[in-house]
Amino acid sequence: MATIWNRITGRDNAEERAISYQSVWGSGSDLNVVMGSVSGQTVNEATALKLSAVYGCIRIITDNTATLPVGVFVRRGGTRYPTLAPAWLNNPNPEMTKVDFFDQIFMSLLVHGNAYCLTPRDGAGNVTELWPVHPNNVQIHRGEDMQLTYIVSSADAKGKVTQVPLNRDEICHIPGIRMPGNLYGLSPLQAAMDVFSVGLAAQEQAGRFYKNGSTPGGIITIPKEAGDISQEAVDALKASWNSYHQGTQKSSGLAVLTAGMTYMPITLSPEQAQFLQTRQFQIQEICRLYGVPSHLLNDTSNSTSWGSGLEEQSIGFVRWTLSPWLERVEASLQRLLPGADNGEFIKFNLDGLMRGNTTARYQAYSSALQNGWLSVNEVRAIEDRAPVQGGDQYLQPLNMTTLGSGDTTQ
């Protein structure tokens, strides 16, 4: 760790500087890419996360990926076997847990389309720790020799920026989807800038509406014959009305008006109704962008649009949204394994998220046990239960045999 860290923090020089990991990750907020849009809204990391749908989608994906069990396996003869995982996979560095580390990795991917981590090595060339780096602090260059160089920027306590070139053995780049020939993954903020900007504009308009005075619930009209009334009388009438009819416990009560007064409730205008529809549509647009079923954000307006129910939507979310992100991270971290050349690979365990309801699971287990392709202990392992004695045997139905074996037992 010392070699890479000293180069980034400038400690290879004689001057000792008070620079920490936060200098490399935290300073990225000062380097945010600011983009304009057709709505006039500024779209960047800070503004996009102000949209509840954006924050909700990112939270759902990061929470469900960073907390998954992860291990190292090797495949022999078509069968996958678990093997010893390096310490950095579940303890990336002294300051972070596995969840903290993968939270930042997936957050970087979902906001910037790229994730980076420093990969310090020991004398034998094996990776010892993983340290996330803010995507805005990394620039990629391809040299004349076609080799990639990663320029990592950091700032000291006085604001002086240091740029350090690193090679692929010193930093791991996890890109999102990218166009052919591009070195960077495509940032969702850039790919769908106007989706975010319209959402920000609608949110700002809603804030101004309530700040400048929202629409009253109704109007009490006094006939002309009553003549002009004083402000004191108006205030007294308003206070009396509110005292009898304001609040949920007093709703739907009977109102009595005298002296020819009439009450007219105020409903949403067509423009206001359209505004609410726009905000609802933006939630669906953002969910579509991130591949998150809207019911996971407590929006059930389209709860049966995919599959026959919410359960199938949730399983589809794991298959079509979480799995591709996980495989990108697995493939990038796999090359850091000491035994990568011998077929070792990293795999997140999705079994917990793919479970159906209790009845469906038990029916599937029953079929697997009766047909002999799962043992009792394998089923118990899936359910996170301890093995039992004799549970490693496989069952075979008595009335089944191999085709053509000649067994005529009835």
Secondary structure, DSSP 4 states (H G I P E B T S, - for coil): -HHHHHHHHTTTSSS-----HHHHHGGGGGGPPPB--TTS--BSHHHHTTSHHHHHHHHHHHHHHHTS-EEEEEEETTEEEEEPPPHHHH--BTTB-HHHHHHHHHHHHHHHSEEEEE--B-TTS-B---EEE-GGGEEEEE-TTS-EEEEEEEE-TT--EEEEEE-TTTEEEEE-S--TT-SSPPPHHHHTHHHHHHHHHHHHHHHHHHHS-PPPSEEEE--GGG----HHHHHHHHHHHHHHH-SGGGTT------TT-EEEE-PPPHHHHHHHHHHHHHHHHHHHHHT--GGGGT--TTTTSSSSSHHHHHHHHIIIIIHHHHHHHHHHHHTTSTTGGGTEEEEE--HHHH---HHHHHHHHHHHHHTTSS-HHHHHHHTT----TTTT-----TT---TTS-----
